[in-house]
């Protein structure tokens, strides 16, 4: 095979990657980084197995979301509303908006703190406001076909955490052992952390985002249509979704593993076990692992935040617009989808305001996690019913493997939500 042929093949492969990779990368947002840092700092390598377990579950759930969007030509919220009309869908969307706005606030705060640490000057809250403005301008004024390229490039920021692992000394045989051995330390703190890891990794905003991005892909390519209308496209598109989703979720979980490993061999090994935010983890790394590890970790927080904030804001806007029957889409101009863009702006604005309020961002993030934990399981249950319905999906219902793993993930998230409520009581 010639060099040109190899380059063309690689280019073709990259073209097939999009919504799934962006979704997976957005899962490792600054709030997620904080959770994975806490797990590594507090428990060392003991919880690495969670990332191995969540990978097939996450891939199955996100694959179902993407499948629903591509088959029906509608996002997840529209399909949920169609399957279960009434106030239930509106309640879920409202809770999703609240949880996402809080999560945006926490992510912006972490980005602002990281920028302050790297630059050595300024106030973290004002840096956070600058990031909010940048993110909002990109979403509102850059058309989807261009904006999605920005998001793809931002996924490269996650390699900063691979860089951290490469500059610290790691006992790889021990790491591999903990990845394949399920260990549950018999403490309430460990159980709480496992629940937090599952809730961070399998999160409702990702469901709505990936499903709606498949709809955006259809709208942006006139030759494409929902598979119910163009069944001859099914083999190629479902194959693309499978590849895109598995690569994206593998990428997400590998980065999470890198964060847990790097904090385990540095912070945990030196007795630094109480980390509250991603920025604190970066700052704690400086005296333990050196300035390079600190800089990579801090810059990764900023890069992943710039990726995650648009996904958080966009997923809430998609869900609300679909539930209300508004026009929506990042390819449209603001005047063509006023309600949709207003929700994007409101999500970012509320998140930014939280950073200037007396509300404790850590406590707010906890309640965001509680809301996500409560709504995740019922959303997943209804989603699995939709994906199994021939009335809505025609001949393109979920595969047997997706059904088994999807329902298993639903059961685990229901158990995690129950455990979270019990621990909070």
C-alpha positions in Angstrom: 0.0 0.0 0.0 1.4 3.4 -1.0 1.9 6.3 1.3 -0.9 8.2 -0.4 -3.3 5.2 0.0 -2.5 5.0 3.7 -3.1 8.7 4.2 -6.4 8.5 2.3 -7.5 5.5 4.4 -6.6 7.3 7.7 -8.5 10.4 6.4 -11.5 8.3 5.6 -11.4 6.7 9.1 -11.2 10.1 10.8 -14.2 11.3 8.7 -16.2 8.4 10.3 -15.5 9.6 13.8 -17.5 12.5 15.1 -20.5 12.5 17.6 -19.2 9.4 19.5 -15.7 10.7 19.9 -16.8 14.2 21.0 -19.3 12.7 23.4 -16.7 10.4 25.0 -14.2 13.2 25.3 -16.8 15.6 26.8 -17.5 13.0 29.5 -14.0 13.8 30.9 -15.0 17.3 31.8 -13.4 19.2 34.8 -16.0 17.9 37.1 -15.3 14.3 35.9 -11.6 15.0 36.2 -12.2 16.0 39.9 -14.0 12.7 40.6 -11.4 10.6 38.9 -8.6 12.5 40.8 -10.5 12.0 44.1 -10.7 8.2 43.3 -7.0 8.0 42.5 -5.8 10.2 45.4 -8.1 8.5 48.1 -7.9 4.9 47.0 -4.8 4.5 44.8 -5.2 1.8 42.2 -8.1 0.0 44.0 -10.9 1.5 41.8 -9.3 1.1 38.4 -11.6 -1.8 37.7 -14.6 0.6 37.5 -13.3 2.0 34.2 -13.1 -1.5 32.7 -16.6 -2.4 33.8 -18.2 0.9 32.7 -16.7 0.7 29.2 -19.1 -1.9 27.6 -22.0 -0.5 29.5 -21.3 3.1 28.4 -20.7 2.0 24.8 -24.0 0.1 24.6 -26.0 3.0 26.1 -24.4 5.7 23.9 -24.7 3.4 20.9 -28.5 3.1 21.6 -28.8 6.9 21.8 -27.0 7.4 18.5 -29.0 4.6 16.9 -32.3 6.3 18.0 -31.3 9.6 16.5 -30.0 8.2 13.1 -33.0 5.8 12.7 -35.8 8.2 13.5 -34.3 11.5 12.5 -35.3 12.9 15.9 -33.3 13.5 19.1 -33.8 11.6 22.3 -36.2 14.0 23.9 -38.6 14.0 21.0 -38.6 10.2 21.0 -39.2 10.1 24.8 -42.1 12.5 24.4 -43.6 10.5 21.6 -43.3 7.3 23.6 -44.5 8.7 26.9 -46.5 11.9 26.3 -47.5 14.1 29.2 -45.6 16.1 31.9 -43.0 13.4 32.5 -40.7 14.4 29.6 -41.0 18.1 30.6 -40.0 17.3 34.2 -37.0 15.3 33.1 -35.9 18.1 30.7 -36.3 20.7 33.4 -34.1 18.6 35.9 -31.6 18.1 33.1 -31.3 21.8 32.5 -30.8 22.5 36.3 -28.1 19.8 36.6 -26.3 20.9 33.5 -26.3 24.5 34.5 -24.7 23.6 37.9 -22.2 21.3 36.1 -21.3 24.2 33.7 -20.7 26.4 36.7 -18.4 23.9 38.3 -16.5 23.3 35.1 -16.1 27.0 34.4 -14.9 27.5 38.0 -12.3 24.7 37.6 -11.2 26.2 34.3 -10.8 29.6 35.8 -8.8 28.3 38.8 -6.6 26.3 36.4 -5.9 29.4 34.2 -5.1 31.4 37.4 -2.6 28.7 38.4 -0.9 28.5 35.0 -0.8 32.2 34.4 0.1 33.2 37.9 -2.2 36.2 37.8 -5.8 37.3 37.7 -8.9 36.1 39.5 -10.3 32.6 38.8 -13.9 33.9 38.6 -13.1 36.4 35.9 -11.1 33.8 33.9 -14.1 31.6 34.2 -16.4 34.4 32.8 -14.0 34.8 29.9 -14.2 31.1 29.1 -18.0 31.3 29.3 -18.1 34.1 26.8 -15.7 32.3 24.4 -17.8 29.1 24.6 -21.0 30.9 24.0 -19.7 32.9 21.0 -18.5 29.7 19.4 -21.8 27.9 19.7 -23.9 30.9 18.6 -21.9 32.2 15.7 -20.0 29.3 14.2 -22.1 26.9 12.0 -22.2 23.3 13.0 -20.1 21.9 10.2 -17.3 24.2 11.3 -18.0 24.1 15.0 -17.8 20.3 15.1 -14.2 20.5 13.7 -13.3 22.8 16.7 -14.8 20.2 19.1 -12.8 17.4 17.4 -9.6 19.3 17.8 -10.4 20.0 21.5 -10.6 16.3 22.1 -6.8 16.3 21.8 -6.6 18.2 25.0 -7.3 15.0 26.8 -3.9 13.6 25.7 -2.4 15.9 28.4 -3.4 13.3 30.9 -1.6 10.6 28.9 1.4 13.0 29.1 1.1 13.1 32.9 1.3 9.3 33.1 4.3 9.3 30.9 6.3 11.7 33.1 5.6 9.8 36.4 6.8 6.4 37.4 4.1 3.7 37.2 4.1 0.1 38.4 2.3 -1.3 35.3 1.9 -4.9 36.5 0.2 -3.6 39.6 -2.0 -1.3 37.5 -3.1 -4.2 35.3 -3.8 -6.4 38.3 -6.2 -3.8 39.8 -7.9 -3.3 36.4 -9.0 -6.9 36.2 -9.7 -7.5 40.0 -12.8 -6.0 41.5 -12.1 -4.6 44.9 -14.7 -2.8 47.0 -13.1 -1.4 50.2 -15.7 -2.0 53.0 -16.2 1.6 53.8 -19.0 4.1 53.2 -16.4 6.5 51.6 -15.4 3.8 49.0 -19.0 3.0 48.1 -19.8 6.6 47.7 -16.8 7.1 45.4 -17.8 4.1 43.3 -21.3 5.6 42.9 -19.7 8.9 42.0 -17.5 7.3 39.3 -20.5 5.5 37.8 -22.6 8.6 37.9 -19.8 10.7 36.3 -19.1 8.2 33.6 -22.7 7.4 32.5 -24.4 10.7 32.5 -27.8 11.9 31.1 -26.5 14.9 29.2 -24.4 12.6 27.0 -27.5 10.6 26.0 -29.2 13.7 24.6 -26.1 15.2 23.0 -25.0 12.1 20.9 -28.6 11.4 19.8 -29.0 15.0 18.7 -25.6 15.1 16.9 -26.8 12.2 14.7 -29.8 14.4 13.8 -27.4 17.3 13.0 -25.4 15.0 10.8 -28.5 14.2 8.8 -29.5 17.8 8.5 -26.0 18.8 7.4 -25.9 16.3 4.6 -28.7 16.5 2.0 -27.8 13.0 0.6 -28.6 11.5 4.0 -31.9 10.9 5.7 -33.3 9.0 8.7 -32.9 5.3 8.2 -36.6 4.7 8.4 -36.8 6.7 5.1 -33.5 5.5 3.6 -33.0 1.9 4.8 -30.4 1.3 2.1 -28.0 3.5 4.2 -28.5 1.4 7.3 -25.5 -0.9 6.9 -23.0 1.9 6.4 -24.4 4.3 9.0 -24.9 1.7 11.8 -21.4 0.4 11.1 -20.1 4.0 11.4 -22.0 4.6 14.6 -20.6 1.4 16.1 -17.0 2.4 15.3 -17.5 6.0 16.4 -19.1 5.1 19.7 -16.7 2.3 20.7 -13.7 4.6 19.8 -15.2 7.5 21.7 -16.1 5.5 24.8 -12.7 3.7 24.8 -11.0 7.1 24.5 -13.1 8.5 27.4 -12.3 5.6 29.8 -8.6 5.4 28.9 -8.3 9.1 29.8 -10.2 8.5 33.1 -7.8 5.6 33.8 -4.8 7.9 33.1 -6.1 10.5 35.6 -6.7 7.9 38.3 -3.3 6.3 37.7 -1.4 9.6 37.7 -3.1 10.8 40.9 -2.6 7.4 42.5 1.2 7.2 41.9 1.7 10.9 42.9 -0.9 12.2 45.4 -2.0 8.9 47.0 1.6 7.7 47.3 2.6 10.9 49.1 -0.4 10.9 51.5 -2.4 13.6 49.7 -5.8 11.9 49.8 -8.4 14.7 50.1 -8.9 16.4 46.8 -12.1 18.5 46.2 -11.6 20.0 42.7 -9.6 19.3 39.5 -7.7 22.5 40.1 -6.7 21.3 43.6 -5.4 18.1 42.0 -3.3 20.1 39.6 -1.9 22.3 42.3 -1.1 19.3 44.5 0.8 17.7 41.7 3.3 20.5 41.4 5.4 19.7 44.5 4.9 16.0 44.2 5.4 15.3 40.5 7.1 18.5 39.2 6.1 21.5 37.1 5.6 19.5 33.8 3.0 17.2 35.3 1.3 20.2 36.9 1.2 22.2 33.7 -0.1 19.2 31.6 -2.8 18.5 34.2 -3.9 22.2 34.5 -3.9 22.8 30.7 -5.9 19.6 30.3 -8.6 21.0 32.6 -8.9 24.1 30.4 -9.0 22.2 27.2 -11.6 19.6 28.3 -13.7 22.4 29.8 -13.8 24.2 26.5 -15.1 20.9 25.0 -17.5 20.0 27.8 -19.3 23.3 28.4 -20.8 23.5 24.9 -21.9 19.8 25.2 -23.5 20.5 28.5 -25.3 23.6 27.3 -26.1 22.1 23.9 -27.6 18.9 25.3 -30.0 20.8 27.6 -31.0 23.1 24.7 -31.6 20.2 22.3 -33.7 18.4 24.9 -35.9 21.4 25.7 -36.3 22.4 22.0 -37.3 18.9 21.0 -39.7 18.6 24.0 -41.3 22.0 23.1 -41.4 21.4 19.3 -39.1 24.4 18.6 -36.7 24.7 15.7 -33.2 23.7 16.7 -29.7 23.0 15.4 -26.3 24.5 15.5 -26.3 24.8 11.7 -29.2 27.4 12.0 -28.6 31.0 12.7 -29.8 32.4 16.0 -32.8 34.2 14.4 -33.9 30.9 12.9 -33.9 29.0 16.3 -34.3 31.7 18.9 -35.6 29.4 21.7 -32.8 26.8 21.1 -30.0 29.4 21.3 -31.7 31.2 24.2 -31.5 27.9 26.2 -27.8 27.6 25.3 -27.2 31.1 26.5 -29.3 30.6 29.7 -27.4 27.4 30.6 -24.0 29.1 30.3 -25.2 32.3 32.0 -26.6 30.5 35.0 -23.4 28.5 35.3 -21.3 31.7 35.1 -23.5 33.5 37.7 -23.0 30.6 40.1 -19.3 31.3 40.1 -20.0 34.8 41.4 -22.6 33.7 44.0 -22.0 32.6 47.6 -23.2 29.1 46.7 -20.5 26.5 47.4 -19.6 25.0 44.0 -18.7 21.6 45.6 -22.0 21.4 47.4 -23.8 22.5 44.2 -22.0 19.9 42.1 -23.0 17.2 44.7 -26.7 18.1 44.1 -26.1 18.1 40.4 -24.8 14.6 40.7 -27.9 13.6 42.8 -30.2 15.0 40.2 -28.3 13.2 37.4 -28.4 10.0 39.4 -32.1 10.2 40.0 -33.1 10.9 36.4 -30.5 8.7 34.6 -32.1 5.3 35.4 -35.7 6.2 34.3 -34.4 8.0 31.1 -32.3 4.9 30.3 -35.3 2.6 30.9 -37.6 4.6 28.6 -34.7 4.8 26.1 -34.3 1.1 26.0 -38.1 0.7 25.5 -37.9 3.1 22.5 -34.9 1.3 21.1 -36.7 -2.0 21.3 -40.0 -0.7 19.8 -40.6 -1.7 16.2 -43.3 1.0 16.1 -40.6 3.7 16.5 -37.5 2.0 15.2 -39.0 -0.2 12.4 -36.5 -3.0 11.5 -33.6 -1.1 13.1 -34.3 -1.9 16.8 -31.4 -2.3 19.2 -29.2 -5.4 18.8 -29.4 -8.2 21.4 -26.1 -7.2 22.8 -27.2 -3.6 23.2 -30.4 -4.7 24.9 -28.5 -6.9 27.4 -25.8 -4.4 28.2 -28.3 -1.4 28.1 -30.7 -3.0 30.6 -27.7 -4.0 32.8 -26.4 -0.5 32.8 -29.9 0.7 33.7 -30.1 -1.6 36.7 -26.6 -0.5 37.8 -27.5 3.2 37.6 -30.8 2.6 39.5 -28.7 0.8 42.2 -26.2 3.7 42.2 -28.9 6.3 42.5 -30.5 4.4 45.4 -27.1 4.1 47.1 -26.4 7.8 46.6 -29.7 8.7 48.3 -29.0 6.4 51.2 -25.5 7.9 51.6 -26.9 11.4 51.5 -29.6 10.7 54.1 
